[in-house]
Amino acid sequence: MPSPMQTYEIESLDQEGRGIARRDGKTIFIAGALTGEVVTASVYRKRPSYEQANVQSVLHASSQRVTPQCINFGNCGGCSLQHLDARTQVAAKQRVLEDNLWHIGKVRAEHMLPPIHGPSWGYRRRARMTARYVIKKGGSLIGFHEKRSSFVADMQSCEVLPPHISRLLPLLRELVGGLSIRERLPQIEVACGDSADVLVLRVLDAPSDADKVLLRAFADAQGVHLYLQPKGPETAYPFWPEAPADLYYTLPEFGIRMPFFPTEFTQVNHEVNKVLVHRAVMLLAPRAGERIADMFCGIGNFSLPIARSGAHVTGVEGSASLVGRAGENAAYNGLSGRAAYRTMNLFEINADSFAALSAPGRFDRMLIDPPRDGAAELVKSLVAAPPARIVYVSCNPATLARDASILVHEQGYRLSAAGVVNMFPHTAHVESIAVFDQA
């Protein structure tokens, strides 16, 4: 039986964009509430020290509250902050970063960098959407999951997808609903480049001849490339057109064109990525002839712009396929002479293996861009040959704070600067960049 509604005063926002209130010694996390508001809310989960609730009505609204642009907001789990002014979203993320650095890492940045932000709508060039055939809903659903649910949101559009991809949602529902394998097609991945758009269909069964006719007609009519993925991401292949898509993004400031495969990791927000790369290279300040390490290098997003400075870059990545792609991209951009790549599991690196990697001597500077788990083993290993400066690009402020603690309190670095990167507007996801210098 749901709890009766109660009135709450919101003190602040948590890391997921929920309002925080206090009552009877408990913390109450209220989805849809903003700092300074008075709201009524209904509790849906109770624990000994906290409760979770949904806002029901706003009795006193924040001046930063805005009308969500997307009709799916509140049901779709893709966005959590559309009701908050875009600039205030960025300020809230900056506070999350600072709070994590202090409360987890016991460090403070000597200088806070200006936030990096870009377009708030139509920015998402990569997306992984669920497909599900639901008879009670009238057929196939294509979209993100509902909030706190495995159900698929009933979406006809999406404001954070590029408009030309958003308009395909109802057409994709019709397409999938007409396939014989509609109940064996659980996912559609979107990958947009500067000159081509790819939809990767995860197919648990091979499409029939009749299905193939429908798929080809859809690709031709909508001007997209369809790939089929029978198993893991590496099994995706071009279905129609049969030739691989000319999929790439550019970093014009550095004269870089970056080809990528549809299921390879790239940043979702190309415009913000351009600014992020500029900021990272500026902060790293590589000089011609220096030895630079790019850890968790991916397909070369940072290492190739660094190599343009005349420095010699060693890119290190755990995925052999990404290392291969990075090497191809170096050759494509005429940078093979200044960028070399190694396959290594950076989650298992130690002082000895790092010393061997950096030999002879040490790396002058290092860029680290790890996944959400961070780079604890890597930063512990630097005692063997510490670089003078580290630029750390993070997608998780908690693991950045943990690693910052190691670098500052154990390795003797200063946290010279830090700031947020609003890679995912309207979500609580916090990307950031930090600079560490030897003390």
Residue pairs with C-beta under 8 A, 6 or more apart in sequence:
2 42
2 43
2 44
3 42
3 43
3 44
3 46
4 42
5 40
5 41
5 42
5 56
6 23
6 40
6 41
6 43
7 38
7 39
7 40
7 59
8 19
8 21
8 23
8 28
8 30
8 33
8 38
8 39
8 40
8 41
8 53
9 21
9 37
9 38
10 19
10 20
10 21
10 30
10 33
10 34
10 35
10 36
10 37
10 38
10 39
11 19
11 20
11 21
11 22
11 35
12 19
12 20
12 35
13 19
13 20
13 34
13 35
13 92
14 20
14 29
15 96
15 100
15 397
15 428
15 430
16 29
16 80
16 428
17 31
17 80
17 81
17 84
17 92
17 427
17 428
18 29
18 30
18 31
18 32
18 33
18 52
18 80
19 29
19 30
19 31
19 32
19 33
19 34
19 35
19 37
19 39
19 55
20 27
20 28
20 29
20 30
21 27
21 28
21 30
21 33
22 28
26 49
26 50
26 51
27 49
27 50
27 51
28 41
28 43
28 50
28 51
28 52
28 53
29 50
29 51
29 52
29 53
30 39
30 41
30 52
30 53
30 54
30 55
31 52
31 53
31 54
31 55
31 80
31 147
32 39
32 54
32 55
32 74
32 83
33 39
33 41
33 55
33 58
34 61
34 62
34 64
34 65
34 83
34 84
35 62
35 64
36 60
36 62
37 58
37 59
37 60
37 61
37 62
37 65
38 58
38 59
38 60
39 55
39 56
39 57
39 58
39 59
40 55
40 56
40 57
40 59
41 53
41 54
41 55
41 56
42 53
42 54
42 56
43 51
43 52
43 53
44 52
44 53
44 54
45 51
45 52
58 65
64 84
64 85
64 88
65 83
65 84
65 85
66 82
66 83
66 84
66 85
67 83
68 74
68 82
68 83
69 82
69 121
69 159
70 76
70 79
70 82
70 157
70 158
70 159
70 160
71 157
72 78
72 143
72 153
72 155
72 157
72 158
73 79
73 82
73 83
74 147
75 146
75 147
75 153
75 154
76 143
76 144
76 145
76 146
76 147
76 153
76 155
76 158
77 144
77 145
77 146
77 147
77 148
77 149
77 153
78 144
78 153
78 158
78 160
78 427
79 160
79 426
79 427
80 426
80 427
80 428
81 89
81 92
81 426
81 427
81 428
82 426
84 92
86 117
86 120
86 425
86 426
89 422
89 425
89 426
90 115
90 117
90 420
90 422
91 115
93 115
93 420
93 422
93 428
93 430
94 112
94 115
94 419
94 420
96 397
96 420
96 428
96 430
97 397
97 400
97 418
97 419
97 420
97 430
97 432
98 108
98 109
98 112
98 418
100 397
100 398
100 400
100 401
101 107
101 108
101 109
101 397
101 400
101 401
101 404
101 415
101 418
102 108
102 401
103 401
104 398
104 401
104 402
104 405
105 400
105 401
105 402
105 403
105 404
105 405
105 408
106 405
106 409
107 401
107 404
107 405
107 408
107 409
107 415
108 415
109 415
109 416
109 417
109 418
109 434
110 414
110 415
110 416
110 417
111 416
111 417
111 418
112 417
112 418
112 419
113 279
113 417
113 418
113 419
113 433
114 419
115 419
115 420
115 421
115 422
116 272
116 275
116 276
116 279
116 419
116 420
116 421
116 422
116 433
117 272
117 421
117 422
117 425
118 269
118 271
118 272
118 275
118 422
119 269
119 271
119 425
120 425
120 426
121 159
121 160
121 425
122 159
122 160
122 161
122 162
122 163
122 166
123 160
123 162
123 268
123 269
123 270
123 271
123 272
123 425
124 158
124 160
124 161
124 162
124 190
124 268
124 269
124 424
125 162
125 190
125 191
125 192
125 193
125 249
125 266
125 268
125 269
125 270
126 189
126 190
126 191
126 192
126 266
126 267
126 268
127 144
127 161
127 165
127 189
127 190
127 268
128 187
128 188
128 189
128 190
129 142
129 143
129 144
129 187
129 188
129 189
129 190
130 141
130 142
130 143
130 144
130 145
130 152
130 186
130 187
131 140
131 141
131 142
131 152
131 172
131 176
131 185
131 186
131 187
131 188
132 140
132 141
132 152
132 186
133 139
133 140
133 141
133 176
133 177
133 182
133 183
134 140
134 141
134 152
137 154
139 173
139 174
139 177
140 172
140 173
140 174
140 176
140 177
140 182
141 152
141 153
141 154
141 155
141 173
142 152
142 155
142 169
142 172
142 173
142 176
142 188
143 152
143 153
143 154
143 155
143 158
143 169
144 152
144 153
144 155
144 158
145 151
145 152
145 153
146 152
146 153
155 169
156 169
156 170
157 166
157 167
157 169
157 170
158 165
158 166
158 169
159 166
160 425
160 426
161 190
162 192
164 197
165 190
165 192
165 197
168 199
168 222
168 224
171 218
171 222
172 188
172 199
175 214
175 215
175 218
176 182
176 185
176 188
178 214
179 185
179 207
179 211
179 214
179 215
180 207
180 208
180 210
180 211
181 203
181 204
181 205
181 206
181 207
181 208
181 211
184 203
184 204
184 205
185 201
185 202
185 203
185 204
186 202
186 204
187 201
187 202
188 199
188 200
188 201
188 202
189 199
189 200
189 202
189 229
189 262
189 263
190 197
190 198
190 199
190 200
191 197
191 198
191 200
191 247
191 260
191 262
191 263
191 266
192 198
193 245
193 246
193 247
193 248
193 249
193 260
194 248
194 249
194 250
194 270
195 246
195 248
196 225
196 245
196 246
196 247
197 223
197 224
197 225
197 245
198 224
198 225
198 226
198 227
198 245
198 247
198 262
199 224
199 225
199 226
199 227
200 227
200 228
200 229
200 236
200 262
200 263
201 215
201 226
201 227
201 228
201 229
201 239
202 229
203 228
203 229
203 230
204 230
206 230
207 215
207 228
212 239
215 226
215 239
215 240
216 240
218 224
218 226
219 225
219 226
219 239
219 240
219 241
220 240
225 238
225 240
225 241
225 245
225 247
226 238
226 239
226 240
227 236
227 237
227 238
227 239
227 245
227 262
228 236
228 237
228 239
229 235
229 236
229 237
229 263
233 263
234 263
234 321
236 261
236 262
236 263
238 244
238 245
245 262
246 259
247 259
247 260
247 261
247 262
248 257
248 258
248 259
248 260
249 257
249 258
249 260
249 266
249 270
249 273
250 256
250 257
250 258
251 258
251 273
251 274
251 277
251 304
251 305
252 274
253 274
253 277
253 278
253 305
254 277
254 281
254 304
254 305
254 308
255 308
255 333
256 304
256 305
256 308
256 333
257 332
257 333
258 266
258 299
258 300
258 301
258 304
258 329
259 325
259 328
259 329
259 332
260 266
260 299
260 325
261 325
264 298
264 299
264 321
264 322
264 325
265 298
265 299
265 322
266 298
266 299
266 301
267 273
267 276
267 301
267 423
268 423
268 424
269 423
269 424
272 421
272 422
272 423
273 301
273 423
276 393
276 421
276 423
276 431
276 433
277 301
277 302
277 305
279 433
280 302
280 367
280 391
280 393
280 433
281 302
281 305
281 306
281 309
283 391
283 417
283 433
283 435
284 292
284 306
284 365
284 367
284 389
284 391
285 365
285 389
286 292
286 306
286 309
286 310
286 311
286 364
286 365
287 309
287 310
287 311
287 364
288 309
288 310
288 311
289 310
289 311
289 312
290 311
290 312
290 364
290 365
291 311
291 312
291 314
291 358
291 361
291 362
291 363
291 364
292 303
292 306
292 311
292 312
292 313
292 314
292 363
292 364
292 365
292 366
292 367
293 313
293 314
293 315
293 316
293 357
293 358
293 363
293 365
293 366
293 367
293 387
294 300
294 302
294 303
294 306
294 313
294 314
294 315
294 316
294 366
294 367
294 369
295 316
295 346
295 366
295 367
295 368
295 369
295 370
295 375
295 378
296 316
296 317
296 318
296 346
296 368
296 369
296 370
296 371
296 375
297 303
297 315
297 316
297 317
297 322
297 323
297 326
297 341
297 369
298 317
298 322
298 326
298 369
299 322
299 325
299 326
299 329
300 315
300 325
300 326
300 329
300 330
300 339
300 341
301 369
302 367
302 369
302 393
303 313
303 315
303 326
303 330
303 339
303 341
303 367
304 313
304 329
304 330
304 333
304 335
304 339
306 313
306 367
307 313
307 330
307 335
307 338
307 339
308 335
310 338
311 338
311 364
312 338
312 339
312 340
313 338
313 339
313 340
314 340
314 341
314 342
314 357
314 363
315 323
315 326
315 339
315 340
315 341
315 342
316 341
316 342
316 343
316 344
316 346
316 357
317 323
317 326
317 341
317 342
317 343
317 344
317 346
318 343
318 344
318 345
318 346
318 347
319 343
320 343
323 341
323 342
323 343
326 339
326 341
327 336
327 340
327 341
330 336
330 339
330 341
342 357
344 353
344 357
346 370
346 375
346 377
346 378
347 373
347 377
348 377
349 357
349 377
349 378
349 381
350 377
350 380
350 381
351 380
351 381
351 383
351 384
352 384
353 381
354 378
354 381
354 382
354 384
354 385
355 384
355 385
358 384
358 385
361 385
362 385
362 386
362 387
363 385
363 387
364 387
364 388
364 389
365 387
365 388
365 389
365 390
365 391
366 382
366 387
366 389
366 390
366 391
367 390
367 391
367 392
367 393
368 375
368 378
368 379
368 390
368 391
368 392
368 393
369 392
369 393
370 378
370 394
370 399
371 395
372 395
372 396
372 399
373 396
373 399
374 394
374 396
374 399
374 400
374 402
374 403
375 392
375 399
375 403
376 399
376 402
376 403
376 406
379 403
379 406
379 407
379 411
380 406
380 410
380 411
382 407
382 411
383 411
386 411
386 412
386 413
386 438
387 438
388 437
388 438
389 435
389 436
389 437
389 438
390 407
390 413
390 435
390 436
390 437
391 433
391 434
391 435
391 436
392 400
392 403
392 404
392 433
392 434
392 435
392 436
393 421
393 431
393 432
393 433
394 400
394 431
394 432
394 433
394 434
395 423
395 429
395 430
395 431
396 430
397 430
397 432
400 432
400 434
404 415
404 434
404 436
407 413
407 415
407 436
408 414
408 415
408 436
412 438
412 439
413 436
413 437
413 438
413 439
414 436
414 437
414 438
414 439
415 434
415 435
415 436
416 435
416 436
416 437
417 434
417 435
418 432
418 433
418 434
418 435
419 432
419 433
419 434
420 430
420 431
420 432
421 431
421 432
421 433
422 431
423 429
423 431
424 431
